[in-house]
Amino acid sequence: MSVVHTAVVARKIKRGRERDYEQWLMKVASALHSTAGYDGMTAISSPDPAGSVRTLLIRFVSATALADWENSDIRHALAADGNQFSTYYYQTAPGVETFFALPGSSLPAPPRWKMCVLTIPAVYVLVNVVLAVLARLIPGLAEWPVQLRMVPVTLIMTVLLTYVFLPGLSKLFAPWLFAHATPSTSQTFQPQKS
C-alpha cells in the first residue's frame, strides 16, 4: 500500500517580487523532474491581506524520497534563493494530513463540506466493496451479527481510506479543495516520464 508523502512549502512574496517567484518556481520544477521519487507538484497562488502567498504541494512516492529531497543540496540552494524575495514556511505530511490550513497564510483550511463531498462517496464505495468481497471470502458472513460483521469491514475500510483513497483524492482535488483560498491560479507539475 503506497502513501503519498507531501512537502508543503508556502512563501509570502514581498510586494513587487512576484516575477522573481515565477522564475524561481520554474527552477524548482526543473530540479524536481530529475529527483528520484518525485510524484508531482501543485502550485497554488492565493491573495492574502498581508501580501501574496504562494504554496507548493510537492508529492513523493516514499518517506525516503521526501527525506532525500529535504536534505539535498539543490533544495537548500533553492530555499536560499527563494529567501531573497519571500519568507517561507515548510511542512511535511503523509497522505491525508495535507487537509489543513495553508502554512504562512491567514486563510483557513478547506471547508469541511468539501472534505465531506470527497469522503462520503469514498466511504460508501469502500463499505460496499469490502462487505461484498468479505462475503465471498468468508462463508456464512451474512449470518454473523451486524456488530461483528462490521469489525473486519471497518478495519479494512479505514486502512484503505487512510492510505489509498484520501491521499489520492487530496492529490487529485487539491486545486478544488483550496479554491476558497486560491481564487487566482493553480498549476500542476507532473514528473516527466523517461
Secondary structure in CASP SS format (residue, H / E / C, confidence):
PFRMAT SS
TARGET T0000
AUTHOR 0000-0000-0000
METHOD secondary structure of the structure
MODEL  1
M C 1.00
S C 1.00
V C 1.00
V C 1.00
H E 1.00
T E 1.00
A E 1.00
V E 1.00
V E 1.00
A E 1.00
R E 1.00
K E 1.00
I E 1.00
K C 1.00
R C 1.00
G C 1.00
R C 1.00
E H 1.00
R H 1.00
D H 1.00
Y H 1.00
E H 1.00
Q H 1.00
W H 1.00
L H 1.00
M H 1.00
K H 1.00
V H 1.00
A H 1.00
S H 1.00
A H 1.00
L H 1.00
H H 1.00
S C 1.00
T C 1.00
A C 1.00
G C 1.00
Y E 1.00
D E 1.00
G E 1.00
M E 1.00
T E 1.00
A E 1.00
I E 1.00
S E 1.00
S E 1.00
P C 1.00
D C 1.00
P C 1.00
A C 1.00
G C 1.00
S C 1.00
V E 1.00
R E 1.00
T E 1.00
L E 1.00
L E 1.00
I E 1.00
R E 1.00
F E 1.00
V C 1.00
S C 1.00
A H 1.00
T H 1.00
A H 1.00
L H 1.00
A H 1.00
D H 1.00
W H 1.00
E H 1.00
N H 1.00
S C 1.00
D H 1.00
I H 1.00
R H 1.00
H H 1.00
A H 1.00
L H 1.00
A H 1.00
A H 1.00
D H 1.00
G H 1.00
N C 1.00
Q C 1.00
F C 1.00
S E 1.00
T E 1.00
Y E 1.00
Y E 1.00
Y E 1.00
Q E 1.00
T E 1.00
A E 1.00
P E 1.00
G H 1.00
V H 1.00
E H 1.00
T H 1.00
F C 1.00
F C 1.00
A C 1.00
L C 1.00
P C 1.00
G C 1.00
S C 1.00
S C 1.00
L C 1.00
P C 1.00
A C 1.00
P C 1.00
P C 1.00
R H 1.00
W H 1.00
K H 1.00
M H 1.00
C H 1.00
V H 1.00
L H 1.00
T H 1.00
I H 1.00
P H 1.00
A H 1.00
V H 1.00
Y H 1.00
V H 1.00
L H 1.00
V H 1.00
N H 1.00
V H 1.00
V H 1.00
L H 1.00
A H 1.00
V H 1.00
L H 1.00
A H 1.00
R H 1.00
L H 1.00
I C 1.00
P C 1.00
G C 1.00
L H 1.00
A H 1.00
E H 1.00
W C 1.00
P C 1.00
V H 1.00
Q H 1.00
L H 1.00
R H 1.00
M H 1.00
V H 1.00
P H 1.00
V H 1.00
T H 1.00
L H 1.00
I H 1.00
M H 1.00
T H 1.00
V H 1.00
L H 1.00
L H 1.00
T H 1.00
Y H 1.00
V H 1.00
F H 1.00
L H 1.00
P H 1.00
G H 1.00
L H 1.00
S H 1.00
K H 1.00
L H 1.00
F C 1.00
A H 1.00
P H 1.00
W H 1.00
L H 1.00
F C 1.00
A C 1.00
H C 1.00
A C 1.00
T C 1.00
P C 1.00
S C 1.00
T E 1.00
S E 1.00
Q E 1.00
T E 1.00
F E 1.00
Q C 1.00
P C 1.00
Q C 1.00
K C 1.00
S C 1.00
END
